[in-house]
Amino acid sequence: MILIICSLYSFLANAALIGPSPYIDLWAKEFDITPTKASELISYPNLAFGFGSLIFVPLYLKVGRRPVMLVSLIIFCAGLIGASQCTTFGGLMAARVIHGFGSCVCEALPVQLVNDIFFLHERGERIGYYTVCLCLGTFASLPAGYILAGGYGWRLFFYVEFAFGATLLLLAFFFVEETSYDRKAAMLMSTPTTDSEKVADEAFEGPSRRPSDARIPPRKSFVQSLSLWGRVDHEVPFFVMIARSFTYFLVPQSLWVITSFGINIGLQALAFSYTFPILITSPPYNWTVINSGLFAIAAVIGYAIAIPFTSSSDRLAAYFTKRNNGIREAEMRLGVILPAMLLGPAGIVLYGFAAEKSLHWSLYFVGGGLSYFAAYFYFTFTLAYAVDSYYSNTSEMLIAMNLGKQAISFGFGLKVLTWVMESGYAVVVSGIFGGVLLANNLVLLVFMIWGKAIRRYMSTTWLARLHSSSIKEVVTH
């Protein structure tokens, strides 16, 4: 239930960020600005969404997951209701940045919960639940377009988002309990033994404590789980953790996740969302603005076809683990990504040429569907691979990932409308964006072949020595 609520939060937060993309032209007219300037109402909240992790991730490690998530939801809801009341470009930008910044924790918390709660062989599938919700956030552009027919204009979108956000806040209050757990303290607790048992133990094993003496703390009651205060960890170095997270940009596996997320989000959530409404409402298509959000159907179809493969990496890794005498390697799950390696760039190329030559509108959906299908594999399985590779300091890695991917996607989307107007869709989308995505996807082969060797090498560098001092426990379940 906890993971479901956090995953729904990820869906809702991403929907709030990307969903208003059909309103770019409306905002341009209402605020008397260019479409490129209006698109900044999507780009800058997206950037704030990533940089908020610098504060919220160390904070939930310091004071607990539960209180930080509740505060995050309150800020998110406040930003949404503020956006619904704005009448100026500056005011709307401020409200959008607030709800984007406040909701950033939904990107890191589901992955942290998977590491907290689930076993190693379950992580790929459980991360897939979060990825599904993350990906389906783009679907919000479809109802966003049809909301215009409701008589309230674009503001109704934020009213609806606020209603769902408030509902999620209530669900989180009642069902999301604290998952931070001090295993070291629990292992120091032992069950009482009789005098005869002590004598026998000391005769054969000496006075040391037996592993079987470890006692599991009693389960909290429902009322106790509603406490607004989490487990405060005084050993968490708040500011040191922020600084140390930047070193994960130097870790190849972590950097690959950052680029995979950043490029795919930049292309799909921003480039597609910016360009399709303008393309489809112009000649020769001349669709209405209300229908400009229909491109979300491509995302739904692409993700729907990919979702049944969510547990495939766990099954493949289990198969290779069995063949490897029960020894698990992080790279064993990567083979399932191979079909998606080329499908994603092919979809980008198709979309760009369809836009350049004004081909049939269905080709936009085919290209987008291929791209979304492939992106799901990279979203889910590269993240699971990175968590498998470096699971002891997952939170610091998540800070770097959220910062990096949002910064990259921001760079892809900020001036995309200007670029395509100057150089054309074939050059920018098919050539440049498609080429960058292909180069990133081909790195899969590098990690499949040399991933273990890279991890071994990294364990001998100064980065490993820097982080070894901060590892308080290694979770191997």
C-alpha positions as CSV (number, residue, x, y, z in Angstrom):
1,M,0.0,0.0,0.0
2,I,2.9,2.4,0.8
3,L,4.6,1.8,-2.5
4,I,1.2,2.2,-4.4
5,I,0.5,5.6,-2.7
6,C,4.0,6.8,-3.4
7,S,3.8,5.6,-7.0
8,L,0.5,7.4,-7.4
9,Y,2.1,10.5,-6.1
10,S,4.8,10.2,-8.8
11,F,2.0,9.9,-11.4
12,L,0.2,13.0,-10.1
13,A,3.3,15.1,-9.8
14,N,4.5,14.3,-13.3
15,A,0.9,14.8,-14.6
16,A,1.0,18.3,-13.1
17,L,4.3,19.1,-14.7
18,I,3.7,17.8,-18.2
19,G,-0.1,17.8,-18.5
20,P,-0.6,21.5,-19.2
21,S,1.5,21.2,-22.4
22,P,-1.6,21.7,-24.7
23,Y,-2.0,25.2,-23.1
24,I,1.3,26.6,-24.5
25,D,-0.4,28.4,-27.3
26,L,-3.2,29.6,-25.0
27,W,-0.7,31.0,-22.5
28,A,1.3,32.7,-25.3
29,K,-1.9,34.6,-26.3
30,E,-3.2,35.2,-22.8
31,F,0.1,36.6,-21.5
32,D,1.2,38.2,-24.8
33,I,4.4,36.2,-25.1
34,T,6.0,33.8,-27.6
35,P,5.3,30.1,-27.6
36,T,8.9,29.5,-26.6
37,K,8.5,31.8,-23.6
38,A,5.3,30.1,-22.7
39,S,7.0,26.7,-22.8
40,E,9.1,27.8,-20.0
41,L,6.1,27.3,-17.7
42,I,6.8,23.6,-18.4
43,S,10.6,23.7,-18.5
44,Y,11.4,25.6,-15.3
45,P,9.0,23.6,-13.0
46,N,10.6,20.5,-14.5
47,L,14.0,21.8,-13.4
48,A,12.8,22.7,-9.9
49,F,11.4,19.2,-9.7
50,G,14.9,17.8,-9.9
51,F,16.8,20.3,-7.8
52,G,14.3,19.9,-4.9
53,S,16.0,16.5,-4.2
54,L,19.0,18.3,-2.9
55,I,16.9,19.3,0.2
56,F,14.2,16.6,0.5
57,V,16.2,13.4,0.1
58,P,18.7,14.2,2.9
59,L,15.8,15.5,4.9
60,Y,13.8,12.2,4.7
61,L,17.0,10.4,5.8
62,K,17.5,12.7,8.7
63,V,13.9,13.0,10.1
64,G,12.1,10.1,8.4
65,R,10.2,9.2,5.2
66,R,6.7,9.9,6.5
67,P,6.9,13.5,7.7
68,V,8.8,14.6,4.6
69,M,6.3,13.0,2.3
70,L,3.4,14.7,4.1
71,V,5.1,18.1,4.0
72,S,5.9,17.5,0.3
73,L,2.3,16.8,-0.5
74,I,1.2,20.0,1.4
75,I,3.6,22.1,-0.6
76,F,2.5,20.4,-3.8
77,C,-1.2,21.1,-3.1
78,A,-0.5,24.7,-2.2
79,G,1.4,25.3,-5.5
80,L,-1.5,23.7,-7.5
81,I,-4.2,25.9,-5.9
82,G,-2.0,28.9,-6.3
83,A,-1.6,28.1,-10.1
84,S,-5.3,27.9,-10.5
85,Q,-5.7,31.5,-9.2
86,C,-2.9,33.1,-11.2
87,T,-3.6,35.9,-13.8
88,T,0.0,36.8,-14.7
89,F,2.9,34.9,-16.3
90,G,5.2,35.6,-13.3
91,G,2.6,34.4,-10.8
92,L,1.9,31.3,-12.7
93,M,5.6,30.5,-13.0
94,A,6.1,31.0,-9.3
95,A,3.2,28.7,-8.4
96,R,4.3,26.1,-10.9
97,V,7.9,26.1,-9.6
98,I,6.5,25.7,-6.0
99,H,4.5,22.6,-6.8
100,G,7.3,21.2,-8.9
101,F,9.9,21.8,-6.1
102,G,7.6,20.5,-3.4
103,S,6.7,17.2,-5.2
104,C,10.3,16.3,-6.1
105,V,10.5,13.7,-3.3
106,C,8.1,11.4,-5.3
107,E,11.0,10.7,-7.7
108,A,13.3,9.3,-5.0
109,L,11.0,8.0,-2.3
110,P,9.5,5.0,-4.3
111,V,13.0,3.7,-5.1
112,Q,14.1,4.2,-1.5
113,L,11.0,2.3,-0.3
114,V,11.8,-0.6,-2.7
115,N,15.3,-0.7,-1.1
116,D,13.8,-0.4,2.4
117,I,11.1,-3.0,2.1
118,F,11.6,-5.5,-0.7
119,F,14.1,-8.4,-1.3
120,L,16.8,-8.3,-4.0
121,H,14.9,-10.6,-6.4
122,E,11.8,-8.4,-6.2
123,R,13.3,-5.0,-6.9
124,G,13.1,-5.0,-10.7
125,E,9.3,-5.6,-10.6
126,R,8.6,-3.2,-7.7
127,I,10.6,-0.4,-9.4
128,G,8.5,-1.2,-12.4
129,Y,5.3,-0.2,-10.5
130,Y,6.8,3.2,-9.9
131,T,8.0,3.5,-13.5
132,V,4.5,2.8,-14.8
133,C,3.1,5.7,-12.8
134,L,6.0,7.9,-13.8
135,C,5.5,7.2,-17.4
136,L,1.7,7.5,-17.4
137,G,2.0,11.1,-16.1
138,T,2.3,12.1,-19.7
139,F,-1.2,10.8,-20.3
140,A,-2.5,13.9,-18.4
141,S,-2.1,16.0,-21.5
142,L,-5.2,14.2,-23.0
143,P,-7.7,15.2,-20.4
144,A,-6.0,18.6,-20.2
145,G,-7.0,19.2,-23.8
146,Y,-10.6,18.2,-23.2
147,I,-10.8,20.3,-20.0
148,L,-10.9,23.3,-22.2
149,A,-14.5,22.3,-23.1
150,G,-15.5,22.6,-19.5
151,G,-15.9,26.4,-19.5
152,Y,-13.1,27.1,-17.0
153,G,-10.2,27.1,-19.4
154,W,-6.8,25.9,-18.3
155,R,-7.4,26.7,-14.6
156,L,-9.7,23.7,-14.3
157,F,-6.8,21.4,-14.8
158,F,-5.1,22.7,-11.6
159,Y,-8.4,22.4,-9.7
160,V,-8.7,18.8,-10.7
161,E,-5.0,18.1,-9.8
162,F,-5.5,19.8,-6.4
163,A,-8.5,17.6,-5.7
164,F,-6.5,14.5,-6.4
165,G,-3.5,15.8,-4.5
166,A,-5.6,16.5,-1.4
167,T,-7.1,13.0,-1.6
168,L,-3.6,11.5,-1.8
169,L,-2.5,13.6,1.2
170,L,-5.3,12.0,3.2
171,L,-4.3,8.5,2.0
172,A,-0.7,9.2,2.9
173,F,-1.6,10.4,6.3
174,F,-3.5,7.2,7.2
175,F,-1.5,4.5,5.3
176,V,2.1,5.7,4.7
177,E,3.9,4.8,7.9
178,E,7.6,5.3,8.6
179,T,9.8,2.8,6.8
180,S,13.1,4.0,8.2
181,Y,14.4,1.2,10.4
182,D,17.5,1.0,12.6
183,R,18.6,-2.6,12.0
184,K,21.9,-2.1,13.9
185,A,20.0,-1.1,17.0
186,A,17.6,-4.1,16.6
187,M,20.5,-6.5,16.4
188,L,21.9,-5.3,19.7
189,M,18.7,-6.3,21.4
190,S,18.6,-9.9,22.6
191,T,16.0,-12.2,24.1
192,P,16.5,-13.2,27.7
193,T,18.0,-16.6,28.3
194,T,17.9,-19.0,31.3
195,D,20.9,-19.6,33.5
196,S,21.2,-23.1,32.2
197,E,21.3,-21.9,28.6
198,K,24.0,-19.3,29.5
199,V,26.2,-22.0,31.1
200,A,25.8,-24.2,28.1
201,D,26.5,-21.4,25.7
202,E,29.6,-20.3,27.5
203,A,30.9,-23.9,27.7
204,F,30.7,-24.3,23.9
205,E,30.8,-20.8,22.4
206,G,32.0,-18.5,25.2
207,P,30.1,-15.5,26.4
208,S,29.4,-14.0,23.0
209,R,25.9,-13.4,21.8
210,R,24.3,-15.9,19.5
211,P,22.8,-14.6,16.1
212,S,19.5,-16.3,17.0
213,D,19.2,-14.0,20.0
214,A,18.4,-11.1,17.8
215,R,14.8,-9.9,18.5
216,I,12.4,-8.3,16.1
217,P,10.7,-5.2,17.6
218,P,6.9,-5.4,18.1
219,R,4.7,-4.1,15.3
220,K,3.4,-0.6,15.8
221,S,-0.3,-0.2,16.3
222,F,-2.3,1.7,13.7
223,V,-2.6,4.8,16.0
224,Q,1.2,4.7,16.6
225,S,1.8,4.6,12.8
226,L,-0.1,7.9,12.4
227,S,2.6,9.8,14.3
228,L,3.7,12.9,12.3
229,W,7.3,12.4,13.5
230,G,9.6,9.8,11.9
231,R,12.8,8.2,13.1
232,V,15.4,10.9,13.6
233,D,18.8,9.7,12.5
234,H,21.4,11.9,14.2
235,E,24.2,10.2,12.3
236,V,23.0,11.5,8.9
237,P,25.4,14.3,7.8
238,F,22.8,16.6,6.1
239,F,25.1,19.0,4.2
240,V,27.9,16.4,3.7
241,M,25.4,14.1,2.0
242,I,24.4,16.9,-0.4
243,A,28.0,17.6,-1.4
244,R,28.9,13.9,-1.6
245,S,25.9,13.1,-3.9
246,F,27.6,15.1,-6.8
247,T,30.4,12.4,-6.9
248,Y,27.9,10.0,-8.3
249,F,28.1,11.9,-11.6
250,L,31.6,10.2,-11.8
251,V,30.2,6.7,-11.4
252,P,29.5,5.2,-14.9
253,Q,26.4,3.2,-14.0
254,S,24.8,6.1,-12.2
255,L,25.7,8.5,-15.0
256,W,24.1,6.1,-17.6
257,V,20.8,6.2,-15.6
258,I,21.0,10.0,-15.5
259,T,21.5,10.3,-19.3
260,S,18.9,7.6,-20.0
261,F,16.2,9.3,-18.0
262,G,17.2,12.8,-19.0
263,I,17.3,12.2,-22.7
264,N,14.0,10.2,-22.8
265,I,12.2,12.7,-20.6
266,G,13.6,15.6,-22.6
267,L,12.4,14.0,-25.9
268,Q,9.1,12.6,-24.8
269,A,7.8,14.7,-21.9
270,L,9.1,18.0,-23.3
271,A,10.0,17.8,-27.0
272,F,6.9,15.8,-28.0
273,S,4.6,17.7,-25.7
274,Y,5.9,21.1,-27.1
275,T,5.9,20.3,-30.8
276,F,2.8,18.0,-31.3
277,P,0.1,20.5,-30.2
278,I,1.6,23.1,-32.6
279,L,2.1,20.7,-35.5
280,I,-1.4,19.1,-35.2
281,T,-3.3,22.4,-34.9
282,S,-1.5,23.8,-38.0
283,P,-2.1,23.0,-41.7
284,P,-2.5,20.4,-43.2
285,Y,-4.0,18.8,-40.1
286,N,-5.9,21.7,-38.5
287,W,-7.0,19.9,-35.4
288,T,-8.6,21.9,-32.6
289,V,-6.7,22.8,-29.5
290,I,-9.1,20.5,-27.5
291,N,-7.8,17.5,-29.5
292,S,-4.1,18.5,-29.3
293,G,-3.6,16.3,-26.2
294,L,-4.4,13.1,-28.1
295,F,-0.7,12.3,-28.5
296,A,-1.0,10.9,-25.0
297,I,-2.6,7.9,-26.6
298,A,0.8,7.0,-28.1
299,A,2.2,7.0,-24.7
300,V,-0.6,4.8,-23.3
301,I,-0.2,2.3,-26.1
302,G,3.6,2.2,-25.9
303,Y,3.6,1.7,-22.2
304,A,0.8,-0.7,-22.2
305,I,2.7,-3.0,-24.5
306,A,5.8,-2.7,-22.4
307,I,4.3,-3.1,-19.0
308,P,3.9,-7.0,-19.2
309,F,7.7,-7.1,-19.5
310,T,8.1,-5.5,-16.0
311,S,9.2,-8.6,-14.3
312,S,11.3,-9.9,-17.2
313,S,14.6,-8.6,-15.9
314,D,14.1,-10.3,-12.5
315,R,13.3,-13.6,-14.3
316,L,16.3,-13.3,-16.6
317,A,18.6,-12.4,-13.6
318,A,17.2,-15.4,-11.7
319,Y,17.9,-17.7,-14.6
320,F,21.5,-16.5,-15.0
321,T,22.0,-16.6,-11.2
322,K,21.0,-20.3,-11.1
323,R,23.4,-21.0,-13.9
324,N,26.1,-19.1,-12.1
325,N,25.9,-21.4,-9.0
326,G,23.7,-19.0,-7.1
327,I,26.0,-16.0,-7.5
328,R,24.1,-12.8,-8.6
329,E,25.7,-10.1,-10.7
330,A,24.0,-6.8,-11.4
331,E,24.5,-7.1,-15.2
332,M,22.4,-10.2,-15.4
333,R,19.2,-8.2,-15.8
334,L,20.4,-6.1,-18.7
335,G,19.7,-8.4,-21.6
336,V,16.0,-7.6,-21.6
337,I,16.8,-4.1,-22.8
338,L,18.3,-5.2,-26.1
339,P,15.1,-5.0,-28.2
340,A,14.5,-1.5,-27.0
341,M,18.0,-0.3,-27.8
342,L,17.1,0.5,-31.5
343,L,13.4,0.9,-31.3
344,G,13.6,4.1,-29.4
345,P,15.8,6.0,-31.9
346,A,13.8,4.6,-34.8
347,G,10.6,6.1,-33.3
348,I,12.4,9.5,-32.9
349,V,13.6,9.5,-36.5
350,L,10.1,8.6,-37.7
351,Y,8.5,11.4,-35.7
352,G,11.0,14.0,-37.0
353,F,10.6,13.1,-40.6
354,A,6.8,13.0,-40.3
355,A,6.9,16.5,-38.9
356,E,9.3,17.7,-41.6
357,K,7.4,16.3,-44.5
358,S,3.9,16.9,-43.1
359,L,3.2,13.1,-43.5
360,H,0.0,11.4,-42.3
361,W,-0.8,12.2,-38.6
362,S,-0.8,8.5,-37.7
363,L,3.0,8.3,-38.2
364,Y,3.4,10.7,-35.2
365,F,1.6,8.1,-33.1
366,V,3.6,5.2,-34.4
367,G,6.9,7.0,-33.8
368,G,5.9,8.2,-30.4
369,G,4.6,4.7,-29.4
370,L,7.9,3.1,-30.4
371,S,9.8,5.7,-28.4
372,Y,7.6,5.3,-25.3
373,F,7.8,1.5,-25.5
374,A,11.6,1.6,-25.6
375,A,11.8,4.3,-22.9
376,Y,9.9,2.1,-20.4
377,F,12.7,-0.5,-20.6
378,Y,15.4,2.1,-20.0
379,F,13.5,3.8,-17.2
380,T,12.9,0.6,-15.3
381,F,15.9,-1.6,-15.8
382,T,18.7,0.9,-15.9
383,L,17.5,2.2,-12.5
384,A,17.2,-1.4,-11.1
385,Y,20.7,-2.1,-12.5
386,A,22.2,1.0,-10.7
387,V,20.4,0.1,-7.4
388,D,21.8,-3.4,-7.7
389,S,25.3,-2.1,-8.3
390,Y,25.4,0.5,-5.6
391,Y,22.6,-0.3,-3.1
392,S,24.4,0.8,0.1
393,N,24.2,4.5,-0.5
394,T,21.1,4.5,-2.6
395,S,19.8,7.9,-1.4
396,E,22.9,9.8,-2.4
397,M,22.8,8.2,-5.8
398,L,19.1,9.2,-6.2
399,I,19.9,12.9,-5.5
400,A,22.4,12.9,-8.3
401,M,20.1,11.0,-10.6
402,N,17.2,13.4,-10.0
403,L,19.4,16.5,-10.5
404,G,21.1,15.2,-13.6
405,K,18.1,13.8,-15.4
406,Q,16.0,17.0,-14.9
407,A,18.9,19.2,-15.9
408,I,19.4,17.2,-19.1
409,S,15.7,17.1,-20.0
410,F,15.5,20.9,-19.3
411,G,18.3,21.4,-21.8
412,F,16.5,19.3,-24.4
413,G,13.2,21.1,-24.0
414,L,14.0,24.7,-23.2
415,K,14.6,25.9,-26.8
416,V,13.3,23.0,-28.8
417,L,10.6,25.2,-30.5
418,T,13.2,27.8,-31.5
419,W,15.6,25.1,-32.8
420,V,13.0,23.3,-35.0
421,M,11.8,26.6,-36.5
422,E,15.4,27.5,-37.4
423,S,16.7,24.1,-38.6
424,G,13.7,21.9,-39.2
425,Y,12.3,18.8,-37.5
426,A,14.4,16.4,-39.6
427,V,17.7,18.0,-38.5
428,V,16.8,18.6,-34.8
429,V,14.5,15.8,-33.9
430,S,15.6,13.0,-36.2
431,G,19.2,13.9,-36.6
432,I,20.4,15.4,-33.4
433,F,17.9,14.0,-30.8
434,G,17.8,10.6,-32.5
435,G,21.6,10.4,-32.7
436,V,22.0,11.3,-29.0
437,L,19.5,8.8,-28.0
438,L,21.1,6.0,-30.1
439,A,24.5,6.8,-28.6
440,N,23.1,6.6,-25.1
441,N,21.2,3.3,-25.8
442,L,24.3,1.6,-27.3
443,V,26.1,2.1,-24.0
444,L,24.0,-0.9,-22.9
445,L,26.5,-3.2,-24.7
446,V,29.4,-1.7,-22.8
447,F,27.8,-2.5,-19.5
448,M,26.7,-6.0,-20.5
449,I,30.3,-6.8,-21.5
450,W,32.4,-4.8,-19.1
451,G,30.0,-3.7,-16.4
452,K,31.5,-6.0,-13.7
453,A,35.0,-5.0,-14.6
454,I,34.0,-1.3,-14.4
455,R,32.5,-1.9,-10.9
456,R,35.6,-3.7,-9.8
457,Y,37.8,-0.8,-11.0
458,M,35.6,1.8,-9.3
459,S,36.0,-0.1,-6.0
460,T,39.7,0.7,-6.1
461,T,39.3,4.5,-6.7
462,W,39.2,7.4,-4.3
463,L,35.4,7.5,-4.8
464,A,35.1,4.1,-3.2
465,R,37.2,5.2,-0.2
466,L,35.2,8.4,0.1
467,H,31.9,6.5,0.3
468,S,33.1,3.6,2.4
469,S,33.3,5.8,5.4
470,S,29.6,6.7,5.1
471,I,28.2,3.1,4.7
472,K,26.6,2.2,8.0
473,E,25.0,-1.0,6.8
474,V,24.8,-3.0,3.6
475,V,21.5,-4.5,2.9
476,T,21.9,-7.7,1.0
477,H,18.4,-9.1,1.3
